Amino acid sequence: MDPDLPTVNVTLWRADAVVLFDWLTSTDLDTVPITHPAQKQALADLLGSLEAEADVDVTASTEEEIAAAQEEVARDMGW
């Protein structure tokens, strides 16, 4: 990412980050429905940000941690 570009910080619940990282790494972004190529790039950028996040290492999540995160997020859905 170009450090000269404006950025936005997004705070995620760790469980959300684990679920998103797992989904992004297991999904073929070429098959995700998009209406503009920038959407695919934004998902790839999100994956890169999650990989680079040193404070919350979601890349080392075990299958058990992923399953627990999925349960936590699903329980908090409210719809």
PyMOL commands that set and color helices and strands:
alter all, ss='L'
color gray80, all
select helices_A, chain A and resi 14-26+37-52+58-60+63-75
alter helices_A, ss='H'
color red, helices_A
deselect
rebuild
show_as cartoon
